[in-house]
């Protein structure tokens, strides 16, 4: 139960910081029993859930790819940069 609370808190912090989070999560109880001799996960509801989470991660990656500039562009940072540059460029000669 403790690990679930930690994951929930990470999700809350991610939303608070305007981070993109995958709302899905998966945990596999006694995961060592869920794999075959070759190391592949056996077909089961656990497997389905893990695949669902992976699909969400792939979907989010595709949606966010090549959008970094628009996702990190903030008015307050542009304003600070403009003021800083203006102060430096508009200095009077002594």
N, C-alpha and C positions, 0 to 999 in steps of 0.2 A: 504493500500500500504506500510505503514511503516514496518509492521511485515514481509512482503515479503523481503524487503531490509535487515532486520536483519538476516533472515534465509540465504539469499544469502551470506552475510558477514561471517556467521558462517561456511558455506561450504568452502568459500575461505580460511579462517583461518585453517580449518581442513586439507585441501589439502596442504597448505603451511607447516604445522607441520607434514606432512606425516601421518595423521590420516586417518583411513578408514571412509568414509562418505557414507551415503545412498543418491544417487543423486535424488531420488524421494521425493516429498513432497506433502502434501495434506492439504487443509484448507476447512472448511465447513462454508459457510456463513449462519448465523442464525441457528447454529447447534441445538438449542433447538427445532426447528421445524422438525428436521430430525429423531426424535426418537419416538417410539410408547409408549403406556401406560406402557408397561412392562420394558422399558428401552433399548430395542434393536433398533439399527439403521434400519430405513426403507430401503427397496431395492430401490436403485437409483444410478445414476452415481456417486454421492458423496460416497456412500457405496462402489462401485466398486473401486474407487480411494483409499480409506482408506485401503481396502483389498490388493490392489497392493503394497502400501507402507509397510504394515505389512509383506507381502510375501518377499519383498526385505530385510527387517530386519532379518527375519528368515533365508533366504538364506545366508546373510552375516555372521550371527552368526555360521551357520553350516560350512561355508568355513574357518572361522578363529579359530574355536574351536581346541584346542590342538596344536596350532601353535605359542603360545606366545614366546617360546624361539627363534625361527627363526625370529620372527618379531621385537624383541627388541635387537638382537645381532648386534652390530655396531663395526666396526674396531677401531674407535677412542676410544671407551670405553674399548675394549680389550687391546689396546696398553697402555692406561693409567694404567690399572690394572696391566699389566705385568711389566711396569717400576716401579710402586710403590712397587710391591712385590719383584722385583729384587733388588731394593735399600735397602729394609729392610733385605732381606735374605743374600745379599752379603756384609754386613757391616764387616769391619775389627775389630778385637779385639784390645783393647787398652792395 
